[in-house]
Amino acid sequence: MSLYDIPLRTLAGQAASLADYKGKALLIVNVASQCGLTPQYTGLENLQKRYAERGFTVLGFPSNQFAGQEPGSATEIQAFCSTEYGVTFPLFEKTDVNGEDRHPLYARLTETADAEGQAGDVSWNFEKFLVSPDGTVAARLRPRVEPESAELITAIEAVLPA
């Protein structure tokens, strides 16, 4: 099964999959509204605006698994993201990224090692997985890597389809 075949649900509860984004470079991020790293939403939205026309999108997956930092309902999450950070990129339903109930998408993503060769569990909110247009995971960046860092920009530009 490819990443494109894994069923997802949007934050609004509609059926979706990564197949909806086939041929694009994707940055998949587990997000949270009450985290010290929450200001990364600004950088993620800047990436969305900067590269959307070149076949790129950010995909946000709220998760409440780290110190309960995403306690809100889908409506509250959407309102927070749009009001506080002007988020225009797609958001999906609250997702378990680790543990027994880990979503199948994250089961696949966490098989990928980061720059230090470490695979396995997501370490905290705002961990980033860059997926190339052919559906392979091109990079894994830990939470403290800022969205507009040279490391992430270089990785994105290397996989852009256009």
Contacts in CASP RR format, 6 or more apart in sequence:
PFRMAT RR
TARGET T0000
AUTHOR 0000-0000-0000
METHOD contacts of the structure
MODEL  1
MSLYDIPLRTLAGQAASLADYKGKALLIVNVASQCGLTPQYTGLENLQKR
YAERGFTVLGFPSNQFAGQEPGSATEIQAFCSTEYGVTFPLFEKTDVNGE
DRHPLYARLTETADAEGQAGDVSWNFEKFLVSPDGTVAARLRPRVEPESA
ELITAIEAVLPA
2 135 0 8 1.000
3 18 0 8 1.000
3 105 0 8 1.000
3 108 0 8 1.000
3 109 0 8 1.000
3 131 0 8 1.000
3 135 0 8 1.000
3 137 0 8 1.000
4 17 0 8 1.000
4 18 0 8 1.000
4 19 0 8 1.000
4 22 0 8 1.000
4 135 0 8 1.000
5 17 0 8 1.000
5 19 0 8 1.000
6 17 0 8 1.000
6 18 0 8 1.000
6 104 0 8 1.000
6 105 0 8 1.000
6 108 0 8 1.000
7 15 0 8 1.000
7 16 0 8 1.000
7 17 0 8 1.000
8 15 0 8 1.000
8 16 0 8 1.000
8 17 0 8 1.000
8 18 0 8 1.000
8 92 0 8 1.000
8 93 0 8 1.000
8 105 0 8 1.000
9 15 0 8 1.000
9 16 0 8 1.000
9 92 0 8 1.000
9 93 0 8 1.000
10 16 0 8 1.000
10 90 0 8 1.000
10 91 0 8 1.000
10 92 0 8 1.000
10 93 0 8 1.000
11 62 0 8 1.000
11 74 0 8 1.000
11 77 0 8 1.000
11 78 0 8 1.000
11 91 0 8 1.000
11 92 0 8 1.000
11 93 0 8 1.000
12 74 0 8 1.000
12 78 0 8 1.000
13 74 0 8 1.000
13 93 0 8 1.000
16 92 0 8 1.000
18 26 0 8 1.000
18 59 0 8 1.000
18 105 0 8 1.000
18 131 0 8 1.000
18 135 0 8 1.000
21 57 0 8 1.000
21 59 0 8 1.000
22 133 0 8 1.000
22 135 0 8 1.000
23 55 0 8 1.000
23 133 0 8 1.000
23 134 0 8 1.000
23 135 0 8 1.000
23 161 0 8 1.000
24 55 0 8 1.000
24 56 0 8 1.000
24 57 0 8 1.000
24 133 0 8 1.000
24 161 0 8 1.000
25 51 0 8 1.000
25 55 0 8 1.000
25 56 0 8 1.000
25 57 0 8 1.000
25 130 0 8 1.000
25 131 0 8 1.000
25 132 0 8 1.000
25 133 0 8 1.000
25 138 0 8 1.000
25 156 0 8 1.000
25 159 0 8 1.000
25 160 0 8 1.000
25 161 0 8 1.000
26 56 0 8 1.000
26 57 0 8 1.000
26 58 0 8 1.000
26 59 0 8 1.000
26 130 0 8 1.000
26 131 0 8 1.000
27 44 0 8 1.000
27 47 0 8 1.000
27 56 0 8 1.000
27 57 0 8 1.000
27 58 0 8 1.000
27 59 0 8 1.000
27 128 0 8 1.000
27 129 0 8 1.000
27 130 0 8 1.000
27 131 0 8 1.000
27 147 0 8 1.000
27 152 0 8 1.000
27 156 0 8 1.000
28 59 0 8 1.000
28 60 0 8 1.000
28 61 0 8 1.000
28 105 0 8 1.000
28 109 0 8 1.000
28 128 0 8 1.000
28 129 0 8 1.000
28 130 0 8 1.000
28 131 0 8 1.000
29 40 0 8 1.000
29 44 0 8 1.000
29 58 0 8 1.000
29 59 0 8 1.000
29 60 0 8 1.000
29 61 0 8 1.000
29 126 0 8 1.000
29 127 0 8 1.000
29 128 0 8 1.000
29 129 0 8 1.000
30 60 0 8 1.000
30 61 0 8 1.000
30 62 0 8 1.000
30 63 0 8 1.000
30 95 0 8 1.000
30 97 0 8 1.000
30 106 0 8 1.000
30 122 0 8 1.000
30 125 0 8 1.000
30 126 0 8 1.000
30 127 0 8 1.000
31 38 0 8 1.000
31 41 0 8 1.000
31 44 0 8 1.000
31 60 0 8 1.000
31 61 0 8 1.000
31 62 0 8 1.000
31 63 0 8 1.000
31 70 0 8 1.000
31 81 0 8 1.000
31 91 0 8 1.000
31 125 0 8 1.000
31 126 0 8 1.000
32 38 0 8 1.000
32 62 0 8 1.000
32 63 0 8 1.000
32 64 0 8 1.000
32 66 0 8 1.000
32 68 0 8 1.000
32 69 0 8 1.000
32 70 0 8 1.000
32 125 0 8 1.000
32 126 0 8 1.000
33 62 0 8 1.000
33 69 0 8 1.000
33 70 0 8 1.000
33 72 0 8 1.000
33 76 0 8 1.000
33 77 0 8 1.000
33 80 0 8 1.000
33 81 0 8 1.000
34 68 0 8 1.000
34 69 0 8 1.000
34 70 0 8 1.000
34 71 0 8 1.000
35 66 0 8 1.000
35 67 0 8 1.000
35 69 0 8 1.000
35 70 0 8 1.000
35 124 0 8 1.000
35 125 0 8 1.000
35 126 0 8 1.000
37 124 0 8 1.000
37 125 0 8 1.000
37 126 0 8 1.000
37 143 0 8 1.000
37 144 0 8 1.000
38 125 0 8 1.000
40 126 0 8 1.000
40 146 0 8 1.000
40 147 0 8 1.000
41 81 0 8 1.000
41 84 0 8 1.000
41 85 0 8 1.000
41 86 0 8 1.000
41 87 0 8 1.000
42 85 0 8 1.000
42 147 0 8 1.000
43 146 0 8 1.000
43 147 0 8 1.000
43 148 0 8 1.000
44 58 0 8 1.000
44 60 0 8 1.000
44 87 0 8 1.000
44 89 0 8 1.000
44 147 0 8 1.000
45 58 0 8 1.000
45 85 0 8 1.000
45 86 0 8 1.000
45 87 0 8 1.000
45 88 0 8 1.000
45 89 0 8 1.000
46 147 0 8 1.000
46 148 0 8 1.000
47 56 0 8 1.000
47 58 0 8 1.000
47 147 0 8 1.000
47 148 0 8 1.000
47 152 0 8 1.000
47 156 0 8 1.000
48 56 0 8 1.000
48 57 0 8 1.000
48 58 0 8 1.000
48 88 0 8 1.000
48 89 0 8 1.000
49 88 0 8 1.000
51 156 0 8 1.000
51 160 0 8 1.000
54 160 0 8 1.000
54 161 0 8 1.000
54 162 0 8 1.000
55 133 0 8 1.000
55 160 0 8 1.000
55 161 0 8 1.000
55 162 0 8 1.000
56 156 0 8 1.000
56 160 0 8 1.000
57 89 0 8 1.000
57 90 0 8 1.000
58 89 0 8 1.000
58 90 0 8 1.000
59 89 0 8 1.000
59 90 0 8 1.000
59 91 0 8 1.000
59 92 0 8 1.000
60 89 0 8 1.000
60 90 0 8 1.000
60 91 0 8 1.000
60 92 0 8 1.000
61 91 0 8 1.000
61 92 0 8 1.000
61 95 0 8 1.000
61 97 0 8 1.000
61 103 0 8 1.000
61 105 0 8 1.000
61 106 0 8 1.000
62 70 0 8 1.000
62 77 0 8 1.000
62 91 0 8 1.000
62 92 0 8 1.000
62 93 0 8 1.000
62 94 0 8 1.000
62 95 0 8 1.000
63 70 0 8 1.000
63 94 0 8 1.000
63 95 0 8 1.000
63 96 0 8 1.000
63 97 0 8 1.000
63 122 0 8 1.000
63 125 0 8 1.000
64 70 0 8 1.000
64 71 0 8 1.000
64 72 0 8 1.000
64 94 0 8 1.000
65 96 0 8 1.000
65 97 0 8 1.000
65 98 0 8 1.000
66 124 0 8 1.000
66 125 0 8 1.000
69 125 0 8 1.000
70 77 0 8 1.000
70 94 0 8 1.000
70 125 0 8 1.000
74 93 0 8 1.000
74 94 0 8 1.000
77 91 0 8 1.000
77 94 0 8 1.000
78 91 0 8 1.000
81 87 0 8 1.000
81 91 0 8 1.000
95 103 0 8 1.000
95 105 0 8 1.000
95 106 0 8 1.000
96 102 0 8 1.000
96 103 0 8 1.000
96 106 0 8 1.000
97 103 0 8 1.000
97 106 0 8 1.000
97 110 0 8 1.000
97 121 0 8 1.000
97 122 0 8 1.000
97 127 0 8 1.000
98 106 0 8 1.000
98 110 0 8 1.000
98 121 0 8 1.000
98 122 0 8 1.000
99 121 0 8 1.000
102 110 0 8 1.000
106 122 0 8 1.000
108 137 0 8 1.000
109 129 0 8 1.000
109 137 0 8 1.000
109 140 0 8 1.000
110 119 0 8 1.000
110 120 0 8 1.000
110 121 0 8 1.000
110 122 0 8 1.000
111 119 0 8 1.000
111 120 0 8 1.000
111 137 0 8 1.000
112 119 0 8 1.000
112 129 0 8 1.000
112 137 0 8 1.000
112 139 0 8 1.000
112 140 0 8 1.000
113 119 0 8 1.000
113 140 0 8 1.000
114 140 0 8 1.000
114 141 0 8 1.000
114 142 0 8 1.000
115 139 0 8 1.000
115 140 0 8 1.000
115 141 0 8 1.000
119 140 0 8 1.000
123 142 0 8 1.000
123 143 0 8 1.000
124 142 0 8 1.000
124 143 0 8 1.000
125 143 0 8 1.000
126 143 0 8 1.000
127 140 0 8 1.000
127 141 0 8 1.000
127 142 0 8 1.000
127 143 0 8 1.000
128 139 0 8 1.000
128 140 0 8 1.000
128 141 0 8 1.000
128 142 0 8 1.000
128 143 0 8 1.000
128 145 0 8 1.000
128 147 0 8 1.000
128 152 0 8 1.000
129 137 0 8 1.000
129 139 0 8 1.000
129 140 0 8 1.000
129 141 0 8 1.000
130 137 0 8 1.000
130 138 0 8 1.000
130 139 0 8 1.000
130 140 0 8 1.000
130 141 0 8 1.000
130 152 0 8 1.000
130 155 0 8 1.000
130 156 0 8 1.000
130 159 0 8 1.000
131 137 0 8 1.000
131 138 0 8 1.000
132 138 0 8 1.000
132 159 0 8 1.000
133 159 0 8 1.000
133 161 0 8 1.000
138 155 0 8 1.000
138 158 0 8 1.000
138 159 0 8 1.000
139 155 0 8 1.000
141 151 0 8 1.000
141 152 0 8 1.000
141 155 0 8 1.000
145 151 0 8 1.000
145 152 0 8 1.000
146 152 0 8 1.000
END
